């Protein structure tokens, strides 16, 4: 019997009212199919869209590029999800990857197949119809339709009903947020009323026979396998996301442990330093003091190194998390697993470093017990001892720190050095502690380098933290020149115009280095230094002067100056001085990185200065990886479009699928 | 010109400039011009007042900035002024009495100004050429 077109159209329009559709009515070849065929015939983007190997399917090799470049040419949108949905509607099937995991077309490729969509088979195209009317098209195109038996009719209509249910359940599940089969069933029961409209009309059409039954059965089978596939994908993605959230947790834990260990080491070091300083007052050996000064610098350098390493690792971790985020949003399971590995590596590195720091921790504890402690003495002793050491230092004012740089302060050196430390140990420690005031603010960016002006020569001295330098000179020209030189070396500069201002500034803030002119009005450099040294024995004060006779140098030293910088200022000399006195702030680029020293104790480390892990200044990225509540539960994987909407809206948790806010990572 | 400007010092100054313009070094040089001219005025006043220590101080002051730019001659003369103002001879060794000192200074002052003018010319030309 003939199918009455009108009834079919009624059915179609009824069905279409249930689904948001933008396709034309199925006369001849559907617009969508035509466009699709055209797209493939054009063959213009073989890296994005090609026929399958046997011509019986087509492959989107790069969904992103496909959506960006090809879709807009043929459709009014550039949404891959919509495209996939339409394919579903026209009964295309996504070809699953073979069990052995081979991806012949590429990692991101999607292969779609339809029995009537083949290379160079335009004649078959009109066999592609929308799924809801598949049965009627089957009925129409099948040859030799004859009378049906009433029983078969009823049977078929019931099959049709079921099929309609399945259809609707599938399409509704792809366009709404119901994702379980039970929900689908519910939907189907609610839409069963519409099937009543359909089935009578179809039963009228009645040209059902065995052949058509079989076709219907295969269609049902296809649909069921599709459902299974979707479920499978859903489960695997759920697993992936669970794994990732577990990963996040792990990383967070690692970081907090690391921080804690840093803090305890910091504390420990402080204690050691205090006690050693006390101990030192009984020893006034100049040579040993010099050695220890160098070693102290080594220690500080290594502190800086390790802190830098940790920073870098933090950065890397957060970067990887960021990339993970992006990958999650782009919905590609394979990519997820690869970055999973990367993050795991990062974790391992972190744990290794942590272990190293812990080792050092233990060692220092031993050291502490072996060092002899004495009662404290007055501060003036410290001052004199500092002054006593300076002659030795000044005798080699331009002694480079290469030696100290090349020696890796190993664990073995510590016993000797700790015992014979200068008041400078505490000084240096305090300097390091003081630097942490600046560190958090400067660490806020992801890159530790300071911005430097371009010069003709390559710029010097990458700092992990820019040194804070106080420049004291009454001559504005010199101030300008020196400021410029210091800026080019990457320092932060503060300026004072005479000795009085210098004392005030040093009294109120901490500096890593002071460049002090000698001849100044109000209060000259020497007197200013003396005043400063009454309460500050650790800040290096360097005299800038054109008078560099031995007598003069002696005068400077007596007043408490650390070193001499002759005027006019020579850039290389200034660089050397900076390297020497701000070595602890330097980046470790000159060092041999293979095995950075295991002397990992840090004091005044930025980590320890931050009370909680939620501090925004340094851990700007950390909070964003805190998994939200309910993330460990199997959350529902949303359909493609909704997930993208979530991306756009930046929703949290729940049905949004991915628990982490993207925005928080991007600073 | 070699003894007028110390090229290595001046080059170092130029090195502090950003690549294309010489804004920074030029600003330094202009600053120097202003400073020098003011200092010369002060020196004249100090000489009138026969204030040797002041003259010495001013000499030291200008010596520094001249050296920073690399103006060898001017720097040398300023050093002389500094020493003589301290009642020491030109190299800072022998002692002078006040009258002698003043006499010498009276001679040196115009000389140093002339040297300065020479340097000023040179520098101005240099920058005009550079920025052409």
Interface residues (C-beta under 8 A of the other chain):
Chain A: X453 X454 X455 X456 X457 X475 X476 X477 X478 X480 X481 X484 X485 X488 X519 X546 X567 X568 X569 X570 X571
Chain B: X9 X12 X13 X15 X16 X17 X18 X19 X24 X27 X28 X31 X32 X35 X57 X60 X61 X63 X64 X65 X67 X68 X70
